[in-house]
């Protein structure tokens, strides 16, 4: 969602609040009631789509980066042990296969990293009997293989996420057009019928229809969920915000979460994490065009 769309959404929500405060005024007008119901549904769809759009790439990119660092670290450590064995055994061919430092591996392109690391895995696996005295066990290699698989699964995700984000952006443009049409062709026309009996409502409605450009930054909530004991990040925790916008997401592998855009106001944040018997609740105040940051500690 761009800054102009956020400004327009803020206008939509202001109109919604005014109509909600004056619902008794228009309940006798079926046409207005129907149009307003569709309008509110569109606003909800805009917020949900914008949230999905913002999360399509960011969390996946972070997860891939973390998986890449972990793989390079694990592979370089095992390669170093195999290199030591190969040196002792005077096996120069084996030394060349595993002659990689962390920085060497980290420089390798995404698509080539997994095959390169797989060669290190195969070299260790083929010499497992000799490597047991060096501290390399079947369990070590099983964990190594799982790390390779995690990274291999993460590599294509950002690419597909770009396509998915594009779809969300297209859907957003369509939703904004639909909502504009409801306002201009229905609500703006129908609200005039209340001028005689509810002039203040009509006047306030018209004033709310003005779009005020916000700052270039998106109104959002960014946070992290950590273990209360050691401050370690908690991944896959369920985070739900309740307020003007009610949304739900899960934390990334680094324990982070983002909700954007959100309507300015007060929010309650509920966090439920695996291994925790209770839901942790905190509150945050969100200002227009600002990022509200919060860290939530969960007792395991």
C-alpha positions as CSV (number, residue, x, y, z in Angstrom):
1,X,0.0,0.0,0.0
2,X,1.4,3.4,-1.0
3,X,1.1,6.6,1.0
4,X,-1.8,7.9,-1.1
5,X,-3.7,4.7,-0.6
6,X,-3.1,4.9,3.1
7,X,-4.4,8.5,3.2
8,X,-7.5,7.4,1.3
9,X,-8.0,4.5,3.7
10,X,-7.8,6.9,6.6
11,X,-10.6,8.9,4.9
12,X,-12.7,5.8,4.4
13,X,-12.3,4.9,8.1
14,X,-13.2,8.4,9.2
15,X,-16.4,8.3,7.1
16,X,-17.1,4.9,8.6
17,X,-16.8,6.2,12.2
18,X,-19.2,9.1,11.4
19,X,-21.7,6.8,9.9
20,X,-21.5,4.4,12.8
21,X,-22.0,7.2,15.2
22,X,-25.2,8.2,13.3
23,X,-26.5,4.8,12.4
24,X,-30.0,5.6,13.8
25,X,-30.2,8.4,11.2
26,X,-30.0,6.2,8.1
27,X,-31.5,2.8,9.3
28,X,-34.8,3.8,7.7
29,X,-33.2,4.2,4.2
30,X,-32.7,0.7,2.8
31,X,-30.6,1.9,-0.1
32,X,-28.1,3.7,2.2
33,X,-28.0,0.7,4.5
34,X,-27.1,-1.7,1.7
35,X,-24.5,0.6,0.2
36,X,-22.9,1.3,3.6
37,X,-22.8,-2.5,4.4
38,X,-20.9,-3.0,1.1
39,X,-18.6,-0.1,1.9
40,X,-17.7,-1.5,5.3
41,X,-17.0,-4.9,3.8
42,X,-14.6,-3.3,1.3
43,X,-12.7,-1.5,4.0
44,X,-12.2,-4.8,5.8
45,X,-11.0,-6.4,2.6
46,X,-8.6,-3.5,1.9
47,X,-7.0,-3.8,5.3
48,X,-6.7,-7.6,5.1
49,X,-5.2,-7.4,1.6
50,X,-2.8,-4.7,2.5
51,X,-1.6,-6.7,5.5
52,X,-1.1,-9.8,3.3
53,X,0.7,-7.6,0.7
54,X,3.2,-6.2,3.3
55,X,3.9,-9.6,4.8
56,X,4.3,-11.5,1.4
57,X,8.0,-10.8,1.1
58,X,9.4,-9.4,4.3
59,X,9.0,-12.4,6.6
60,X,10.0,-14.9,3.9
61,X,13.2,-12.9,3.0
62,X,14.2,-12.8,6.7
63,X,13.6,-16.5,7.1
64,X,15.7,-17.3,4.0
65,X,18.5,-15.1,5.3
66,X,18.5,-16.8,8.7
67,X,18.4,-20.3,7.1
68,X,21.4,-19.3,4.8
69,X,23.5,-18.1,7.7
70,X,22.7,-21.3,9.7
71,X,23.6,-23.5,6.8
72,X,26.9,-21.8,6.1
73,X,27.8,-22.0,9.8
74,X,27.0,-25.7,10.1
75,X,28.6,-26.6,6.8
76,X,31.8,-24.7,7.5
77,X,32.2,-26.4,10.9
78,X,31.7,-29.9,9.6
79,X,33.9,-29.1,6.6
80,X,36.7,-28.0,9.0
81,X,36.5,-31.3,10.9
82,X,36.6,-33.4,7.7
83,X,39.4,-31.2,6.4
84,X,41.4,-32.1,9.6
85,X,40.7,-35.8,9.1
86,X,41.7,-35.6,5.4
87,X,44.9,-33.8,6.3
88,X,45.8,-36.6,8.8
89,X,44.9,-39.2,6.3
90,X,46.9,-37.4,3.6
91,X,43.8,-37.5,1.4
92,X,44.2,-34.4,-0.8
93,X,41.1,-35.1,-2.9
94,X,38.9,-35.1,0.2
95,X,40.6,-31.9,1.4
96,X,39.7,-30.1,-1.8
97,X,36.0,-31.2,-1.6
98,X,35.6,-29.7,1.9
99,X,38.0,-26.7,1.7
100,X,35.4,-24.1,2.5
101,X,35.3,-21.4,5.2
102,X,32.1,-19.7,6.3
103,X,32.9,-16.6,4.2
104,X,33.6,-18.9,1.1
105,X,30.2,-20.5,1.5
106,X,28.3,-17.3,2.2
107,X,29.6,-15.8,-1.1
108,X,28.1,-18.6,-3.2
109,X,24.9,-17.8,-5.1
110,X,21.6,-19.0,-3.7
111,X,21.0,-21.8,-6.2
112,X,24.5,-23.2,-6.0
113,X,24.9,-23.1,-2.2
114,X,22.8,-26.2,-1.5
115,X,24.6,-28.4,-4.1
116,X,28.0,-27.3,-2.8
117,X,27.0,-28.0,0.8
118,X,25.6,-31.4,-0.2
119,X,29.1,-32.3,-1.4
120,X,30.4,-31.6,2.1
121,X,27.6,-33.7,3.5
122,X,28.4,-36.6,1.2
123,X,32.1,-36.4,2.0
124,X,31.4,-36.5,5.7
125,X,28.8,-39.3,5.3
126,X,31.2,-41.4,3.2
127,X,33.8,-41.2,5.9
128,X,31.5,-41.4,8.9
129,X,33.3,-44.4,10.5
130,X,36.6,-42.6,10.6
131,X,35.0,-39.3,11.6
132,X,33.3,-40.6,14.8
133,X,36.6,-40.1,16.7
134,X,36.5,-36.5,15.5
135,X,33.0,-35.9,17.0
136,X,31.0,-36.4,13.8
137,X,28.1,-38.8,14.4
138,X,25.0,-40.0,12.5
139,X,22.9,-37.5,14.6
140,X,25.3,-34.7,13.5
141,X,24.8,-35.5,9.9
142,X,21.0,-35.9,10.3
143,X,20.8,-32.4,11.8
144,X,23.1,-31.2,8.9
145,X,20.8,-32.7,6.3
146,X,17.7,-31.1,7.9
147,X,19.5,-27.7,7.8
148,X,20.2,-28.2,4.1
149,X,16.6,-29.2,3.4
150,X,15.3,-26.1,5.3
151,X,17.5,-23.8,3.2
152,X,16.6,-25.6,-0.1
153,X,12.9,-25.1,0.8
154,X,13.4,-21.4,1.5
155,X,15.3,-20.4,-1.6
156,X,12.4,-20.3,-4.1
157,X,9.9,-18.6,-1.6
158,X,11.0,-15.0,-2.1
159,X,10.5,-15.4,-5.9
160,X,7.0,-16.8,-5.6
161,X,6.3,-14.1,-2.9
162,X,7.1,-11.3,-5.4
163,X,4.4,-12.7,-7.7
164,X,2.0,-13.1,-4.8
165,X,2.7,-9.5,-3.7
166,X,2.0,-8.3,-7.2
167,X,-1.4,-10.1,-7.1
168,X,-2.2,-8.4,-3.7
169,X,-1.3,-5.0,-5.1
170,X,-3.5,-5.5,-8.1
171,X,-6.4,-6.6,-5.8
172,X,-5.8,-3.5,-3.7
173,X,-6.2,-1.2,-6.6
174,X,-9.4,-3.0,-7.6
175,X,-10.8,-2.7,-4.0
176,X,-10.0,1.0,-3.8
177,X,-11.8,1.6,-7.1
178,X,-14.8,-0.3,-5.9
179,X,-14.9,1.6,-2.7
180,X,-14.5,5.0,-4.5
181,X,-17.4,4.0,-6.7
182,X,-19.6,3.2,-3.7
183,X,-18.8,6.5,-2.1
184,X,-19.2,8.7,-5.2
185,X,-22.1,6.9,-6.9
186,X,-24.1,5.8,-3.9
187,X,-23.3,7.2,-0.4
188,X,-22.4,10.7,-1.5
189,X,-25.7,10.9,-3.4
190,X,-27.9,9.3,-0.8
191,X,-26.6,11.2,2.2
192,X,-28.2,14.4,0.8
193,X,-31.6,12.9,1.7
194,X,-30.8,13.4,5.4
195,X,-30.1,17.1,5.1
196,X,-33.4,18.3,6.4
197,X,-33.6,16.0,9.4
198,X,-29.9,15.6,10.2
199,X,-27.9,18.5,8.8
200,X,-25.0,18.0,11.2
201,X,-24.5,14.4,10.1
202,X,-24.5,15.5,6.4
203,X,-22.1,18.4,7.1
204,X,-19.7,16.2,9.1
205,X,-19.9,13.5,6.4
206,X,-18.9,15.9,3.7
207,X,-16.0,17.2,5.7
208,X,-14.8,13.7,6.3
209,X,-14.7,13.0,2.6
210,X,-11.6,15.2,2.2
211,X,-8.4,13.2,1.8
212,X,-5.5,14.4,3.9
213,X,-2.1,13.2,2.8
214,X,-0.2,11.5,5.6
215,X,3.5,11.3,6.0
216,X,5.3,9.0,3.6
217,X,5.7,6.3,6.2
218,X,3.0,3.8,6.7
219,X,0.9,3.7,9.9
220,X,1.9,0.3,11.3
221,X,2.8,-1.8,14.3
222,X,6.1,-3.6,14.4
223,X,7.1,-5.9,17.2
224,X,9.0,-8.9,18.5
225,X,8.0,-11.8,20.7
226,X,10.7,-13.1,23.1
227,X,11.0,-15.6,25.9
228,X,10.7,-13.8,29.2
229,X,13.5,-15.8,30.7
230,X,16.4,-15.5,28.2
231,X,15.0,-13.0,25.7
232,X,15.4,-15.5,22.9
233,X,13.0,-14.9,19.9
234,X,9.8,-17.0,19.7
235,X,8.9,-18.1,16.1
236,X,5.4,-19.1,14.9
237,X,3.8,-17.4,17.9
238,X,0.2,-16.2,17.1
239,X,-0.2,-12.4,17.4
240,X,-3.6,-10.7,17.2
241,X,-4.3,-7.0,17.4
242,X,-7.7,-5.8,18.5
243,X,-8.9,-2.2,18.0
244,X,-10.0,-0.2,15.0
245,X,-8.3,-2.9,12.9
246,X,-8.5,-6.5,14.1
247,X,-5.9,-8.7,12.4
248,X,-3.9,-11.8,13.1
249,X,-0.4,-13.1,12.0
250,X,2.5,-15.3,13.1
251,X,6.0,-14.3,14.1
252,X,8.9,-15.0,11.8
253,X,11.9,-17.3,12.6
254,X,13.4,-14.3,14.4
255,X,10.3,-13.6,16.5
256,X,9.2,-10.5,14.5
257,X,5.8,-9.4,13.4
258,X,4.3,-6.5,11.4
259,X,0.8,-5.2,10.9
260,X,0.4,-2.5,8.2
261,X,-1.5,-0.5,7.4
262,X,-3.5,0.0,10.6
263,X,-5.9,2.7,11.5
264,X,-4.5,5.1,14.2
265,X,-5.8,4.4,17.7
266,X,-5.4,2.2,20.7
267,X,-4.8,-1.5,20.3
268,X,-4.7,-4.6,22.5
269,X,-2.2,-7.2,21.4
270,X,-2.7,-10.8,22.3
271,X,0.2,-13.3,21.9
272,X,-0.1,-17.1,22.2
273,X,3.1,-19.1,21.8
274,X,3.7,-22.8,21.7
275,X,4.8,-24.1,25.1
276,X,3.0,-21.2,26.9
277,X,-0.1,-22.0,28.9
278,X,-1.4,-18.4,28.8
279,X,-2.0,-15.6,26.4
280,X,0.2,-12.5,26.9
281,X,-1.6,-9.2,26.4
282,X,-0.2,-5.7,26.0
283,X,-1.4,-2.4,24.7
284,X,0.0,0.1,22.2
285,X,-1.0,3.5,20.9
286,X,-0.7,4.0,17.1
287,X,-0.3,7.5,15.6
288,X,-1.1,8.4,11.9
289,X,2.0,7.9,9.7
290,X,4.1,6.5,12.5
291,X,5.5,3.1,13.4
292,X,4.5,1.8,16.9
293,X,7.2,-0.6,18.1
294,X,6.7,-3.1,20.9
295,X,8.5,-6.1,22.4
296,X,6.4,-8.7,24.1
297,X,7.9,-11.1,26.6
298,X,6.1,-14.5,27.0
299,X,6.5,-16.8,30.0
300,X,7.2,-20.3,28.8
